[in-house]
Amino acid sequence: MIILFPLYHWFDVGAELTIRGSVTILGAEIESDTSYPITFKMTSKGWVLMCGRGKVKPAGAPAIAVGQQDNVETWLPLLRHKDQLAREAAAEASGWIGAEGDDRGAAIKGLLTALGDPAWEVRRNAAESLEG
């Protein structure tokens, strides 16, 4: 996980931010692939990168390329991870990168299973991924 900036009191834990295109926010420059947007989630430690493809340049730090090697095979096993945040990210990523191509069937099968996850956030991400 990449922690980008500290927790600011006006952002609630659990808030999510999805970026398509380019933006500078809280000093970080973010360039996202519009077909696989970069998503962050606010945790008690700050904003955490969930998934997406592009470049992230935190304030005062070098740019980091993210999601360049992402594929359905790498994300699907994380749908069964013990960490809820990993499962949430996997459910979202599997929808974006599994939307087209040969891996679509595997992504759909994994997402259908994720609809039974105990965490509502994972179920929501799986449902949104299946809808899209």
N, CA, C and O atoms as CSV, one atom per row, in Angstrom:
chain,resi,resn,atom,element,x,y,z
A,1,MET,N,N,0.832,-1.171,0.000
A,1,MET,CA,C,0.000,0.000,0.000
A,1,MET,C,C,0.877,1.233,0.000
A,1,MET,O,O,1.950,1.245,0.603
A,2,ILE,N,N,0.419,2.265,-0.675
A,2,ILE,CA,C,1.139,3.527,-0.715
A,2,ILE,C,C,0.348,4.533,0.105
A,2,ILE,O,O,-0.799,4.829,-0.231
A,3,ILE,N,N,0.930,5.065,1.171
A,3,ILE,CA,C,0.288,6.107,1.961
A,3,ILE,C,C,0.751,7.436,1.376
A,3,ILE,O,O,1.947,7.726,1.353
A,4,LEU,N,N,-0.203,8.247,0.901
A,4,LEU,CA,C,0.170,9.460,0.192
A,4,LEU,C,C,0.240,10.703,1.060
A,4,LEU,O,O,1.219,11.445,0.981
A,5,PHE,N,N,-0.750,10.949,1.873
A,5,PHE,CA,C,-0.734,12.143,2.692
A,5,PHE,C,C,-1.427,11.860,4.012
A,5,PHE,O,O,-2.207,10.914,4.119
A,6,PRO,N,N,-1.146,12.678,5.016
A,6,PRO,CA,C,-1.719,12.419,6.334
A,6,PRO,C,C,-3.232,12.613,6.350
A,6,PRO,O,O,-3.814,13.228,5.457
A,7,LEU,N,N,-3.836,12.074,7.381
A,7,LEU,CA,C,-5.277,12.205,7.574
A,7,LEU,C,C,-5.616,13.663,7.867
A,7,LEU,O,O,-5.046,14.256,8.783
A,8,TYR,N,N,-6.521,14.241,7.111
A,8,TYR,CA,C,-7.017,15.589,7.358
A,8,TYR,C,C,-8.370,15.457,8.026
A,8,TYR,O,O,-9.180,14.622,7.622
A,9,HIS,N,N,-8.626,16.261,9.032
A,9,HIS,CA,C,-9.818,16.074,9.852
A,9,HIS,C,C,-11.122,16.206,9.091
A,9,HIS,O,O,-12.142,15.710,9.570
A,10,TRP,N,N,-11.146,16.840,7.947
A,10,TRP,CA,C,-12.399,17.000,7.211
A,10,TRP,C,C,-12.713,15.831,6.274
A,10,TRP,O,O,-13.750,15.842,5.611
A,11,PHE,N,N,-11.865,14.855,6.211
A,11,PHE,CA,C,-12.139,13.644,5.430
A,11,PHE,C,C,-12.430,12.496,6.383
A,11,PHE,O,O,-11.629,12.212,7.274
A,12,ASP,N,N,-13.545,11.847,6.209
A,12,ASP,CA,C,-13.911,10.723,7.066
A,12,ASP,C,C,-13.229,9.440,6.606
A,12,ASP,O,O,-13.031,9.224,5.411
A,13,VAL,N,N,-12.879,8.605,7.556
A,13,VAL,CA,C,-12.367,7.277,7.242
A,13,VAL,C,C,-13.440,6.540,6.448
A,13,VAL,O,O,-14.612,6.538,6.824
A,14,GLY,N,N,-13.032,5.920,5.356
A,14,GLY,CA,C,-13.974,5.212,4.489
A,14,GLY,C,C,-14.309,5.971,3.216
A,14,GLY,O,O,-14.859,5.395,2.277
A,15,ALA,N,N,-13.979,7.275,3.174
A,15,ALA,CA,C,-14.231,8.055,1.957
A,15,ALA,C,C,-13.383,7.502,0.820
A,15,ALA,O,O,-12.254,7.063,1.038
A,16,GLU,N,N,-13.927,7.523,-0.392
A,16,GLU,CA,C,-13.205,7.028,-1.563
A,16,GLU,C,C,-13.103,8.120,-2.611
A,16,GLU,O,O,-13.985,8.971,-2.731
A,17,LEU,N,N,-12.028,8.085,-3.359
A,17,LEU,CA,C,-11.765,9.064,-4.404
A,17,LEU,C,C,-11.303,8.311,-5.645
A,17,LEU,O,O,-10.284,7.622,-5.615
A,18,THR,N,N,-12.055,8.442,-6.735
A,18,THR,CA,C,-11.690,7.805,-7.999
A,18,THR,C,C,-11.345,8.898,-8.995
A,18,THR,O,O,-12.111,9.844,-9.179
A,19,ILE,N,N,-10.189,8.767,-9.638
A,19,ILE,CA,C,-9.691,9.806,-10.542
A,19,ILE,C,C,-9.548,9.239,-11.944
A,19,ILE,O,O,-8.880,8.227,-12.161
A,20,ARG,N,N,-10.188,9.912,-12.886
A,20,ARG,CA,C,-10.040,9.611,-14.318
A,20,ARG,C,C,-9.407,10.836,-14.954
A,20,ARG,O,O,-9.967,11.930,-14.886
A,21,GLY,N,N,-8.255,10.666,-15.567
A,21,GLY,CA,C,-7.571,11.804,-16.166
A,21,GLY,C,C,-6.502,12.335,-15.223
A,21,GLY,O,O,-5.913,11.576,-14.453
A,22,SER,N,N,-6.252,13.647,-15.283
A,22,SER,CA,C,-5.186,14.267,-14.494
A,22,SER,C,C,-5.762,15.271,-13.511
A,22,SER,O,O,-6.705,16.000,-13.819
A,23,VAL,N,N,-5.174,15.292,-12.321
A,23,VAL,CA,C,-5.621,16.218,-11.287
A,23,VAL,C,C,-4.484,16.426,-10.289
A,23,VAL,O,O,-3.643,15.547,-10.100
A,24,THR,N,N,-4.468,17.588,-9.660
A,24,THR,CA,C,-3.595,17.835,-8.517
A,24,THR,C,C,-4.504,18.039,-7.324
A,24,THR,O,O,-5.358,18.926,-7.327
A,25,ILE,N,N,-4.322,17.224,-6.313
A,25,ILE,CA,C,-5.172,17.298,-5.128
A,25,ILE,C,C,-4.316,17.109,-3.883
A,25,ILE,O,O,-3.527,16.169,-3.794
A,26,LEU,N,N,-4.482,18.013,-2.926
A,26,LEU,CA,C,-3.702,17.979,-1.690
A,26,LEU,C,C,-2.208,17.878,-1.978
A,26,LEU,O,O,-1.475,17.201,-1.256
A,27,GLY,N,N,-1.761,18.553,-3.031
A,27,GLY,CA,C,-0.350,18.584,-3.384
A,27,GLY,C,C,0.155,17.402,-4.194
A,27,GLY,O,O,1.301,17.407,-4.643
A,28,ALA,N,N,-0.669,16.405,-4.385
A,28,ALA,CA,C,-0.260,15.229,-5.162
A,28,ALA,C,C,-0.732,15.382,-6.604
A,28,ALA,O,O,-1.881,15.745,-6.855
A,29,GLU,N,N,0.161,15.104,-7.543
A,29,GLU,CA,C,-0.196,15.121,-8.965
A,29,GLU,C,C,-0.531,13.695,-9.383
A,29,GLU,O,O,0.260,12.774,-9.182
A,30,ILE,N,N,-1.717,13.524,-9.969
A,30,ILE,CA,C,-2.183,12.187,-10.329
A,30,ILE,C,C,-2.596,12.180,-11.789
A,30,ILE,O,O,-3.400,13.008,-12.217
A,31,GLU,N,N,-2.045,11.244,-12.556
A,31,GLU,CA,C,-2.427,11.027,-13.951
A,31,GLU,C,C,-2.954,9.606,-14.051
A,31,GLU,O,O,-2.221,8.645,-13.819
A,32,SER,N,N,-4.232,9.480,-14.400
A,32,SER,CA,C,-4.871,8.173,-14.409
A,32,SER,C,C,-5.265,7.753,-15.814
A,32,SER,O,O,-5.676,8.574,-16.634
A,33,ASP,N,N,-5.133,6.463,-16.074
A,33,ASP,CA,C,-5.647,5.855,-17.295
A,33,ASP,C,C,-7.172,5.874,-17.178
A,33,ASP,O,O,-7.714,5.335,-16.213
A,34,THR,N,N,-7.863,6.472,-18.123
A,34,THR,CA,C,-9.318,6.591,-18.011
A,34,THR,C,C,-10.038,5.249,-18.119
A,34,THR,O,O,-11.187,5.134,-17.691
A,35,SER,N,N,-9.384,4.235,-18.683
A,35,SER,CA,C,-10.030,2.925,-18.763
A,35,SER,C,C,-9.802,2.079,-17.496
A,35,SER,O,O,-10.404,1.018,-17.339
A,36,TYR,N,N,-8.941,2.551,-16.610
A,36,TYR,CA,C,-8.671,1.875,-15.335
A,36,TYR,C,C,-8.282,2.964,-14.336
A,36,TYR,O,O,-7.110,3.101,-13.985
A,37,PRO,N,N,-9.277,3.744,-13.876
A,37,PRO,CA,C,-9.002,4.908,-13.043
A,37,PRO,C,C,-8.358,4.556,-11.702
A,37,PRO,O,O,-8.558,3.471,-11.156
A,38,ILE,N,N,-7.591,5.497,-11.200
A,38,ILE,CA,C,-6.931,5.328,-9.909
A,38,ILE,C,C,-7.937,5.630,-8.802
A,38,ILE,O,O,-8.622,6.652,-8.826
A,39,THR,N,N,-8.011,4.719,-7.830
A,39,THR,CA,C,-8.924,4.881,-6.701
A,39,THR,C,C,-8.135,4.854,-5.397
A,39,THR,O,O,-7.261,4.011,-5.196
A,40,PHE,N,N,-8.466,5.797,-4.516
A,40,PHE,CA,C,-7.887,5.875,-3.181
A,40,PHE,C,C,-9.004,5.714,-2.163
A,40,PHE,O,O,-10.168,5.992,-2.452
A,41,LYS,N,N,-8.640,5.263,-0.968
A,41,LYS,CA,C,-9.599,5.184,0.133
A,41,LYS,C,C,-8.950,5.782,1.373
A,41,LYS,O,O,-7.777,5.536,1.655
A,42,MET,N,N,-9.731,6.575,2.115
A,42,MET,CA,C,-9.232,7.157,3.349
A,42,MET,C,C,-9.271,6.104,4.451
A,42,MET,O,O,-10.305,5.489,4.708
A,43,THR,N,N,-8.127,5.911,5.094
A,43,THR,CA,C,-8.031,5.006,6.239
A,43,THR,C,C,-7.565,5.825,7.440
A,43,THR,O,O,-7.352,7.032,7.321
A,44,SER,N,N,-7.409,5.196,8.563
A,44,SER,CA,C,-6.921,5.909,9.746
A,44,SER,C,C,-5.476,6.379,9.569
A,44,SER,O,O,-5.000,7.217,10.335
A,45,LYS,N,N,-4.776,5.843,8.564
A,45,LYS,CA,C,-3.390,6.233,8.293
A,45,LYS,C,C,-3.277,7.260,7.175
A,45,LYS,O,O,-2.180,7.753,6.910
A,46,GLY,N,N,-4.367,7.590,6.520
A,46,GLY,CA,C,-4.349,8.522,5.397
A,46,GLY,C,C,-4.912,7.866,4.150
A,46,GLY,O,O,-5.498,6.785,4.213
A,47,TRP,N,N,-4.731,8.530,3.013
A,47,TRP,CA,C,-5.238,8.000,1.740
A,47,TRP,C,C,-4.391,6.815,1.307
A,47,TRP,O,O,-3.162,6.894,1.294
A,48,VAL,N,N,-5.046,5.720,0.955
A,48,VAL,CA,C,-4.367,4.496,0.515
A,48,VAL,C,C,-4.766,4.219,-0.927
A,48,VAL,O,O,-5.944,4.288,-1.276
A,49,LEU,N,N,-3.784,3.908,-1.758
A,49,LEU,CA,C,-4.049,3.524,-3.142
A,49,LEU,C,C,-4.728,2.166,-3.154
A,49,LEU,O,O,-4.204,1.199,-2.600
A,50,MET,N,N,-5.899,2.092,-3.789
A,50,MET,CA,C,-6.625,0.824,-3.889
A,50,MET,C,C,-6.266,0.113,-5.192
A,50,MET,O,O,-5.811,-1.031,-5.175
A,51,CYS,N,N,-6.472,0.793,-6.318
A,51,CYS,CA,C,-6.197,0.188,-7.617
A,51,CYS,C,C,-6.175,1.286,-8.669
A,51,CYS,O,O,-6.433,2.452,-8.370
A,52,GLY,N,N,-5.869,0.907,-9.886
A,52,GLY,CA,C,-5.836,1.849,-10.996
A,52,GLY,C,C,-4.493,1.828,-11.693
A,52,GLY,O,O,-3.531,1.222,-11.221
A,53,ARG,N,N,-4.453,2.501,-12.821
A,53,ARG,CA,C,-3.228,2.543,-13.620
A,53,ARG,C,C,-2.903,4.000,-13.930
A,53,ARG,O,O,-3.781,4.781,-14.298
A,54,GLY,N,N,-1.639,4.348,-13.777
A,54,GLY,CA,C,-1.204,5.702,-14.087
A,54,GLY,C,C,0.030,6.066,-13.294
A,54,GLY,O,O,0.849,5.211,-12.957
A,55,LYS,N,N,0.152,7.369,-12.997
A,55,LYS,CA,C,1.292,7.871,-12.228
A,55,LYS,C,C,0.766,8.717,-11.081
A,55,LYS,O,O,-0.180,9.491,-11.228
A,56,VAL,N,N,1.413,8.542,-9.929
A,56,VAL,CA,C,1.077,9.305,-8.736
A,56,VAL,C,C,2.357,9.954,-8.248
A,56,VAL,O,O,3.366,9.283,-8.035
A,57,LYS,N,N,2.306,11.287,-8.069
A,57,LYS,CA,C,3.466,12.005,-7.558
A,57,LYS,C,C,3.054,12.733,-6.288
A,57,LYS,O,O,2.498,13.830,-6.350
A,58,PRO,N,N,3.328,12.121,-5.122
A,58,PRO,CA,C,3.024,12.795,-3.869
A,58,PRO,C,C,3.850,14.075,-3.743
A,58,PRO,O,O,4.940,14.166,-4.307
A,59,ALA,N,N,3.344,15.048,-3.016
A,59,ALA,CA,C,4.056,16.311,-2.828
A,59,ALA,C,C,5.456,16.041,-2.281
A,59,ALA,O,O,5.616,15.339,-1.282
A,60,GLY,N,N,6.474,16.607,-2.948
A,60,GLY,CA,C,7.847,16.478,-2.490
A,60,GLY,C,C,8.471,15.110,-2.675
A,60,GLY,O,O,9.506,14.819,-2.076
A,61,ALA,N,N,7.866,14.268,-3.489
A,61,ALA,CA,C,8.395,12.915,-3.697
A,61,ALA,C,C,8.421,12.602,-5.194
A,61,ALA,O,O,7.723,13.252,-5.971
A,62,PRO,N,N,9.214,11.621,-5.601
A,62,PRO,CA,C,9.231,11.250,-7.020
A,62,PRO,C,C,7.928,10.573,-7.439
A,62,PRO,O,O,7.200,10.027,-6.610
A,63,ALA,N,N,7.654,10.619,-8.726
A,63,ALA,CA,C,6.452,9.982,-9.277
A,63,ALA,C,C,6.576,8.463,-9.180
A,63,ALA,O,O,7.664,7.897,-9.289
A,64,ILE,N,N,5.433,7.827,-8.975
A,64,ILE,CA,C,5.360,6.372,-8.867
A,64,ILE,C,C,4.397,5.873,-9.937
A,64,ILE,O,O,3.257,6.331,-10.004
A,65,ALA,N,N,4.846,4.933,-10.780
A,65,ALA,CA,C,3.946,4.307,-11.756
A,65,ALA,C,C,3.174,3.214,-11.025
A,65,ALA,O,O,3.763,2.388,-10.328
A,66,VAL,N,N,1.856,3.215,-11.187
A,66,VAL,CA,C,1.020,2.224,-10.500
A,66,VAL,C,C,0.167,1.460,-11.501
A,66,VAL,O,O,-0.243,2.000,-12.529
A,67,GLY,N,N,-0.090,0.214,-11.191
A,67,GLY,CA,C,-1.014,-0.604,-11.962
A,67,GLY,C,C,-0.551,-1.036,-13.330
A,67,GLY,O,O,-1.349,-1.556,-14.109
A,68,GLN,N,N,0.718,-0.838,-13.649
A,68,GLN,CA,C,1.211,-1.143,-14.995
A,68,GLN,C,C,1.152,-2.634,-15.306
A,68,GLN,O,O,0.964,-3.020,-16.460
A,69,GLN,N,N,1.309,-3.465,-14.297
A,69,GLN,CA,C,1.317,-4.918,-14.504
A,69,GLN,C,C,0.024,-5.589,-14.028
A,69,GLN,O,O,-0.070,-6.816,-14.010
A,70,ASP,N,N,-0.963,-4.787,-13.646
A,70,ASP,CA,C,-2.210,-5.364,-13.131
A,70,ASP,C,C,-2.912,-6.212,-14.180
A,70,ASP,O,O,-2.984,-5.847,-15.353
A,71,ASN,N,N,-3.426,-7.347,-13.733
A,71,ASN,CA,C,-4.249,-8.197,-14.588
A,71,ASN,C,C,-5.188,-9.006,-13.695
A,71,ASN,O,O,-5.022,-9.038,-12.475
A,72,VAL,N,N,-6.148,-9.641,-14.297
A,72,VAL,CA,C,-7.142,-10.397,-13.538
A,72,VAL,C,C,-6.478,-11.487,-12.700
A,72,VAL,O,O,-6.881,-11.719,-11.560
A,73,GLU,N,N,-5.474,-12.153,-13.244
A,73,GLU,CA,C,-4.800,-13.233,-12.511
A,73,GLU,C,C,-4.178,-12.762,-11.206
A,73,GLU,O,O,-4.154,-13.511,-10.230
A,74,THR,N,N,-3.675,-11.529,-11.173
A,74,THR,CA,C,-3.051,-11.037,-9.942
A,74,THR,C,C,-4.087,-10.570,-8.922
A,74,THR,O,O,-3.844,-10.653,-7.718
A,75,TRP,N,N,-5.228,-10.086,-9.380
A,75,TRP,CA,C,-6.241,-9.553,-8.467
A,75,TRP,C,C,-7.195,-10.608,-7.927
A,75,TRP,O,O,-7.582,-10.524,-6.762
A,76,LEU,N,N,-7.591,-11.595,-8.720
A,76,LEU,CA,C,-8.606,-12.559,-8.275
A,76,LEU,C,C,-8.262,-13.270,-6.960
A,76,LEU,O,O,-9.151,-13.414,-6.120
A,77,PRO,N,N,-7.025,-13.720,-6.738
A,77,PRO,CA,C,-6.726,-14.368,-5.455
A,77,PRO,C,C,-6.953,-13.447,-4.250
A,77,PRO,O,O,-7.231,-13.919,-3.148
A,78,LEU,N,N,-6.833,-12.142,-4.463
A,78,LEU,CA,C,-7.019,-11.195,-3.358
A,78,LEU,C,C,-8.474,-11.062,-2.934
A,78,LEU,O,O,-8.760,-10.495,-1.880
A,79,LEU,N,N,-9.401,-11.580,-3.743
A,79,LEU,CA,C,-10.809,-11.580,-3.333
A,79,LEU,C,C,-11.021,-12.474,-2.109
A,79,LEU,O,O,-12.051,-12.376,-1.441
A,80,ARG,N,N,-10.049,-13.348,-1.813
A,80,ARG,CA,C,-10.130,-14.247,-0.660
A,80,ARG,C,C,-9.133,-13.863,0.440
A,80,ARG,O,O,-8.940,-14.620,1.392
A,81,HIS,N,N,-8.509,-12.707,0.313
A,81,HIS,CA,C,-7.497,-12.271,1.282
A,81,HIS,C,C,-8.132,-12.026,2.649
A,81,HIS,O,O,-9.310,-11.680,2.735
A,82,LYS,N,N,-7.355,-12.203,3.715
A,82,LYS,CA,C,-7.895,-11.972,5.062
A,82,LYS,C,C,-8.140,-10.486,5.336
A,82,LYS,O,O,-8.975,-10.142,6.173
A,83,ASP,N,N,-7.422,-9.609,4.641
A,83,ASP,CA,C,-7.568,-8.167,4.847
A,83,ASP,C,C,-8.732,-7.622,4.013
A,83,ASP,O,O,-8.756,-7.782,2.793
A,84,GLN,N,N,-9.678,-6.989,4.665
A,84,GLN,CA,C,-10.857,-6.473,3.970
A,84,GLN,C,C,-10.491,-5.450,2.902
A,84,GLN,O,O,-11.078,-5.458,1.820
A,85,LEU,N,N,-9.532,-4.569,3.185
A,85,LEU,CA,C,-9.147,-3.546,2.215
A,85,LEU,C,C,-8.606,-4.184,0.934
A,85,LEU,O,O,-8.874,-3.693,-0.163
A,86,ALA,N,N,-7.857,-5.258,1.064
A,86,ALA,CA,C,-7.348,-5.981,-0.111
A,86,ALA,C,C,-8.501,-6.562,-0.916
A,86,ALA,O,O,-8.480,-6.523,-2.146
A,87,ARG,N,N,-9.513,-7.102,-0.230
A,87,ARG,CA,C,-10.674,-7.669,-0.932
A,87,ARG,C,C,-11.481,-6.570,-1.627
A,87,ARG,O,O,-11.963,-6.761,-2.743
A,88,GLU,N,N,-11.626,-5.424,-0.965
A,88,GLU,CA,C,-12.332,-4.294,-1.590
A,88,GLU,C,C,-11.628,-3.873,-2.878
A,88,GLU,O,O,-12.262,-3.693,-3.918
A,89,ALA,N,N,-10.305,-3.718,-2.789
A,89,ALA,CA,C,-9.521,-3.303,-3.954
A,89,ALA,C,C,-9.622,-4.336,-5.068
A,89,ALA,O,O,-9.761,-3.980,-6.238
A,90,ALA,N,N,-9.553,-5.605,-4.709
A,90,ALA,CA,C,-9.626,-6.671,-5.712
A,90,ALA,C,C,-10.973,-6.678,-6.415
A,90,ALA,O,O,-11.039,-6.893,-7.625
A,91,ALA,N,N,-12.045,-6.445,-5.673
A,91,ALA,CA,C,-13.377,-6.423,-6.284
A,91,ALA,C,C,-13.509,-5.261,-7.259
A,91,ALA,O,O,-14.126,-5.403,-8.315
A,92,GLU,N,N,-12.935,-4.114,-6.912
A,92,GLU,CA,C,-12.997,-2.973,-7.826
A,92,GLU,C,C,-12.094,-3.180,-9.036
A,92,GLU,O,O,-12.525,-2.990,-10.174
A,93,ALA,N,N,-10.852,-3.567,-8.796
A,93,ALA,CA,C,-9.897,-3.749,-9.890
A,93,ALA,C,C,-10.354,-4.820,-10.869
A,93,ALA,O,O,-10.220,-4.650,-12.081
A,94,SER,N,N,-10.890,-5.914,-10.360
A,94,SER,CA,C,-11.328,-7.010,-11.232
A,94,SER,C,C,-12.412,-6.559,-12.195
A,94,SER,O,O,-12.492,-7.051,-13.321
A,95,GLY,N,N,-13.238,-5.632,-11.759
A,95,GLY,CA,C,-14.271,-5.101,-12.648
A,95,GLY,C,C,-13.697,-4.264,-13.772
A,95,GLY,O,O,-14.125,-4.379,-14.920
A,96,TRP,N,N,-12.725,-3.418,-13.443
A,96,TRP,CA,C,-12.129,-2.554,-14.465
A,96,TRP,C,C,-11.293,-3.347,-15.461
A,96,TRP,O,O,-11.474,-3.214,-16.671
A,97,ILE,N,N,-10.377,-4.171,-14.955
A,97,ILE,CA,C,-9.452,-4.847,-15.871
A,97,ILE,C,C,-10.034,-6.122,-16.457
A,97,ILE,O,O,-9.509,-6.656,-17.434
A,98,GLY,N,N,-11.120,-6.614,-15.864
A,98,GLY,CA,C,-11.761,-7.809,-16.395
A,98,GLY,C,C,-12.954,-7.508,-17.271
A,98,GLY,O,O,-13.670,-8.417,-17.689
A,99,ALA,N,N,-13.174,-6.222,-17.555
A,99,ALA,CA,C,-14.360,-5.816,-18.316
A,99,ALA,C,C,-14.348,-6.334,-19.749
A,99,ALA,O,O,-15.403,-6.567,-20.340
A,100,GLU,N,N,-13.169,-6.510,-20.298
A,100,GLU,CA,C,-13.058,-6.956,-21.688
A,100,GLU,C,C,-11.980,-8.028,-21.788
A,100,GLU,O,O,-11.166,-8.193,-20.879
A,101,GLY,N,N,-11.985,-8.730,-22.866
A,101,GLY,CA,C,-10.907,-9.672,-23.152
A,101,GLY,C,C,-11.144,-11.076,-22.642
A,101,GLY,O,O,-12.236,-11.432,-22.201
A,102,ASP,N,N,-10.083,-11.860,-22.717
A,102,ASP,CA,C,-10.138,-13.284,-22.396
A,102,ASP,C,C,-10.415,-13.564,-20.923
A,102,ASP,O,O,-10.932,-14.628,-20.584
A,103,ASP,N,N,-10.076,-12.620,-20.042
A,103,ASP,CA,C,-10.228,-12.839,-18.607
A,103,ASP,C,C,-11.610,-12.463,-18.080
A,103,ASP,O,O,-11.862,-12.569,-16.880
A,104,ARG,N,N,-12.494,-12.033,-18.951
A,104,ARG,CA,C,-13.808,-11.547,-18.514
A,104,ARG,C,C,-14.582,-12.614,-17.740
A,104,ARG,O,O,-15.162,-12.318,-16.695
A,105,GLY,N,N,-14.595,-13.842,-18.239
A,105,GLY,CA,C,-15.319,-14.922,-17.570
A,105,GLY,C,C,-14.781,-15.200,-16.176
A,105,GLY,O,O,-15.555,-15.392,-15.238
A,106,ALA,N,N,-13.459,-15.224,-16.034
A,106,ALA,CA,C,-12.842,-15.463,-14.725
A,106,ALA,C,C,-13.165,-14.322,-13.765
A,106,ALA,O,O,-13.439,-14.549,-12.586
A,107,ALA,N,N,-13.129,-13.082,-14.286
A,107,ALA,CA,C,-13.450,-11.925,-13.446
A,107,ALA,C,C,-14.891,-12.001,-12.962
A,107,ALA,O,O,-15.163,-11.765,-11.784
A,108,ILE,N,N,-15.812,-12.327,-13.855
A,108,ILE,CA,C,-17.230,-12.415,-13.476
A,108,ILE,C,C,-17.435,-13.497,-12.417
A,108,ILE,O,O,-18.157,-13.284,-11.443
A,109,LYS,N,N,-16.807,-14.646,-12.604
A,109,LYS,CA,C,-16.943,-15.745,-11.635
A,109,LYS,C,C,-16.440,-15.309,-10.255
A,109,LYS,O,O,-17.099,-15.553,-9.245
A,110,GLY,N,N,-15.283,-14.672,-10.219
A,110,GLY,CA,C,-14.729,-14.199,-8.948
A,110,GLY,C,C,-15.598,-13.144,-8.293
A,110,GLY,O,O,-15.792,-13.153,-7.077
A,111,LEU,N,N,-16.123,-12.228,-9.108
A,111,LEU,CA,C,-16.973,-11.163,-8.573
A,111,LEU,C,C,-18.298,-11.709,-8.057
A,111,LEU,O,O,-18.821,-11.216,-7.057
A,112,LEU,N,N,-18.843,-12.712,-8.719
A,112,LEU,CA,C,-20.083,-13.331,-8.232
A,112,LEU,C,C,-19.856,-13.968,-6.860
A,112,LEU,O,O,-20.718,-13.892,-5.985
A,113,THR,N,N,-18.704,-14.587,-6.680
A,113,THR,CA,C,-18.366,-15.157,-5.376
A,113,THR,C,C,-18.223,-14.053,-4.330
A,113,THR,O,O,-18.647,-14.219,-3.186
A,114,ALA,N,N,-17.624,-12.926,-4.723
A,114,ALA,CA,C,-17.419,-11.806,-3.794
A,114,ALA,C,C,-18.730,-11.186,-3.318
A,114,ALA,O,O,-18.751,-10.491,-2.302
A,115,LEU,N,N,-19.818,-11.427,-4.036
A,115,LEU,CA,C,-21.122,-10.921,-3.584
A,115,LEU,C,C,-21.533,-11.543,-2.249
A,115,LEU,O,O,-22.427,-11.030,-1.577
A,116,GLY,N,N,-20.891,-12.640,-1.865
A,116,GLY,CA,C,-21.170,-13.292,-0.590
A,116,GLY,C,C,-20.187,-12.918,0.516
A,116,GLY,O,O,-20.222,-13.515,1.592
A,117,ASP,N,N,-19.316,-11.946,0.275
A,117,ASP,CA,C,-18.321,-11.537,1.268
A,117,ASP,C,C,-19.010,-10.983,2.517
A,117,ASP,O,O,-20.066,-10.361,2.405
A,118,PRO,N,N,-18.434,-11.196,3.706
A,118,PRO,CA,C,-19.046,-10.653,4.918
A,118,PRO,C,C,-19.022,-9.122,4.995
A,118,PRO,O,O,-19.841,-8.534,5.701
A,119,ALA,N,N,-18.103,-8.470,4.286
A,119,ALA,CA,C,-17.995,-7.004,4.338
A,119,ALA,C,C,-18.852,-6.364,3.251
A,119,ALA,O,O,-18.738,-6.707,2.074
A,120,TRP,N,N,-19.714,-5.429,3.659
A,120,TRP,CA,C,-20.602,-4.794,2.683
A,120,TRP,C,C,-19.825,-4.013,1.634
A,120,TRP,O,O,-20.286,-3.892,0.499
A,121,GLU,N,N,-18.655,-3.478,1.983
A,121,GLU,CA,C,-17.871,-2.709,1.014
A,121,GLU,C,C,-17.381,-3.596,-0.128
A,121,GLU,O,O,-17.347,-3.173,-1.283
A,122,VAL,N,N,-17.005,-4.821,0.204
A,122,VAL,CA,C,-16.568,-5.773,-0.826
A,122,VAL,C,C,-17.751,-6.147,-1.707
A,122,VAL,O,O,-17.632,-6.183,-2.932
A,123,ARG,N,N,-18.891,-6.425,-1.086
A,123,ARG,CA,C,-20.097,-6.767,-1.855
A,123,ARG,C,C,-20.499,-5.612,-2.766
A,123,ARG,O,O,-20.868,-5.831,-3.920
A,124,ARG,N,N,-20.431,-4.382,-2.255
A,124,ARG,CA,C,-20.765,-3.209,-3.069
A,124,ARG,C,C,-19.830,-3.095,-4.270
A,124,ARG,O,O,-20.288,-2.900,-5.396
A,125,ASN,N,N,-18.513,-3.216,-4.036
A,125,ASN,CA,C,-17.556,-3.105,-5.140
A,125,ASN,C,C,-17.771,-4.207,-6.166
A,125,ASN,O,O,-17.666,-3.967,-7.369
A,126,ALA,N,N,-18.069,-5.408,-5.700
A,126,ALA,CA,C,-18.332,-6.517,-6.627
A,126,ALA,C,C,-19.581,-6.237,-7.450
A,126,ALA,O,O,-19.584,-6.447,-8.663
A,127,ALA,N,N,-20.641,-5.766,-6.803
A,127,ALA,CA,C,-21.888,-5.464,-7.520
A,127,ALA,C,C,-21.678,-4.355,-8.545
A,127,ALA,O,O,-22.163,-4.454,-9.673
A,128,GLU,N,N,-20.955,-3.295,-8.159
A,128,GLU,CA,C,-20.680,-2.203,-9.098
A,128,GLU,C,C,-19.828,-2.690,-10.266
A,128,GLU,O,O,-20.041,-2.275,-11.405
A,129,SER,N,N,-18.875,-3.557,-9.993
A,129,SER,CA,C,-18.026,-4.093,-11.059
A,129,SER,C,C,-18.829,-4.953,-12.023
A,129,SER,O,O,-18.614,-4.898,-13.233
A,130,LEU,N,N,-19.743,-5.739,-11.498
A,130,LEU,CA,C,-20.583,-6.578,-12.364
A,130,LEU,C,C,-21.554,-5.734,-13.178
A,130,LEU,O,O,-21.885,-6.081,-14.312
A,131,GLU,N,N,-22.006,-4.634,-12.606
A,131,GLU,CA,C,-22.940,-3.747,-13.300
A,131,GLU,C,C,-22.266,-3.041,-14.465
A,131,GLU,O,O,-22.855,-2.874,-15.533
A,132,GLY,N,N,-21.009,-2.624,-14.244
A,132,GLY,CA,C,-20.297,-1.829,-15.235
A,132,GLY,C,C,-19.889,-2.612,-16.406
A,132,GLY,O,O,-19.277,-2.071,-17.327
